[in-house]
Amino acid sequence: MDLFRKPNSKYYWYDFTVRGERFRGSTKETNETRADKIAALKLAAAIKGSDPLDKKVPTLREFSKDFLEWVGTGRLEADTRRYYRNGWRLLASAKIVGKRLDRITKDDIEKLPFSGSASNGNNALRTLRRIFNKAKEEKLIQEVPEFALFKEVGRSLRLNDEAERRLLPVAEQPLKDIIVIMRDTGMRNVRELYRIRIENLDFDSGTIFNPDSKTDKGRRFIPISNRVKLILQSRSAGRSEGWLFASRKKGKHIGISMVNRQWVAARAAAGLPKDLVLYCARHDFGSFILSKTGNLKAVMDTMGHTDVKSAMVYQHPELELVRDAINARHI
């Protein structure tokens, strides 16, 4: 490695070749000892495989344009695209967006406040982590800062009979039908229920076939109750194919935004807590079916769970057993 001074420059320059590629540039140091250390670091970076040449590291806001372009064109599933776009929406107003990526520290990130639930905050943080990894892949930074996510607490609220009784009179369509179907099938609303296709309904066997889901086991047959059957027959009447919940946009199924608006309005009108989300209907289904059957495997198969830990959150019936035992003690 050569370290030298140009006649027209006050700085020391380095010049070396690694695997046939030449690297030459300024150390931006006038002291020879410090310049030698910088040149050695750049040589080590070149040997490691990263680019040691001086590049202007973009700010988080500047790099977000490249990141969002990748989100739109990369091989990502629709839910992943939506997740990262929402994550950036949450990050876009954070104080760190004007800082260079290599200047953002663990402390900067862990001080960030986010409104809403821990899950909401983690959406932003996971997106930020992916942005850093993307920048590292493009050799804009050498290291990704390690930072902790928020601790998430599992859902405890259930969209039970009482909640349904209060919601249905004030809910608009299609939310009214969605509430009933979710409570009686346990389907995931966005990935499964909104994408029901008429050709996957079998009224003779009383099932819905779900061809695609969050997990491999999500590809399954789902039993339908009598009241859900009436809803499905009414919505599919006169049609043999297509989306059951068709959007006004030709060829599309209903989206999250419209249903969410209806949900927020109905929940407020029904006087229910803000922590109650539509997905709680799935939690209620799992808890109810487990209490009636005692068969955890049947619950997992019906709901498309692959992990026993995920299904164990429905084990509320054990509390009833304990309560009955204590009451029996005092009879």
Stockholm file with secondary structure:
# STOCKHOLM 1.0

chainA/1-331         MDLFRKPNSKYYWYDFTVRGERFRGSTKETNETRADKIAALKLAAAIKGSDPLDKKVPTLREFSKDFLEWVGTGRLEADTRRYYRNGWRLLASAKIVGKRLDRITKDDIEKLPFSGSASNGNNALRTLRRIFNKAKEEKLIQEVPEFALFKEVGRSLRLNDEAERRLLPVAEQPLKDIIVIMRDTGMRNVRELYRIRIENLDFDSGTIFNPDSKTDKGRRFIPISNRVKLILQSRSAGRSEGWLFASRKKGKHIGISMVNRQWVAARAAAGLPKDLVLYCARHDFGSFILSKTGNLKAVMDTMGHTDVKSAMVYQHPELELVRDAINARHI
#=GR chainA/1-331 SS CEEEECTTCSSEEEEEEETTEEEEEECCCSSHHHHHHHHHHHHHHHHHTSCCSCCCCCBHHHHHHHHHHHHHHSSCCHHHHHHHHHHHHHHTTSGGGGSBGGGCCHHHHHTCCCSSCHHHHHHHHHHHHHHHHHHHHTTSCSCCCCCCCCCCCCCCCCCCHHHHHHHTTTCCTTHHHHHHHHHHHCCCTTTTGGGCBGGGEETTTTEEEECCCSSGGGSEEEECCHHHHHHHHHHHTTCSSSBSSBCSSTTCBCCHHHHHHHHHHHHHHTTCCTTCCTTHHHHHHHHHHHHHHCCHHHHHHHHTCCCHHHHGGGCTHHHHHHHHHHHHHTC
#=GC SS_cons         CEEEECTTCSSEEEEEEETTEEEEEECCCSSHHHHHHHHHHHHHHHHHTSCCSCCCCCBHHHHHHHHHHHHHHSSCCHHHHHHHHHHHHHHTTSGGGGSBGGGCCHHHHHTCCCSSCHHHHHHHHHHHHHHHHHHHHTTSCSCCCCCCCCCCCCCCCCCCHHHHHHHTTTCCTTHHHHHHHHHHHCCCTTTTGGGCBGGGEETTTTEEEECCCSSGGGSEEEECCHHHHHHHHHHHTTCSSSBSSBCSSTTCBCCHHHHHHHHHHHHHHTTCCTTCCTTHHHHHHHHHHHHHHCCHHHHHHHHTCCCHHHHGGGCTHHHHHHHHHHHHHTC
//
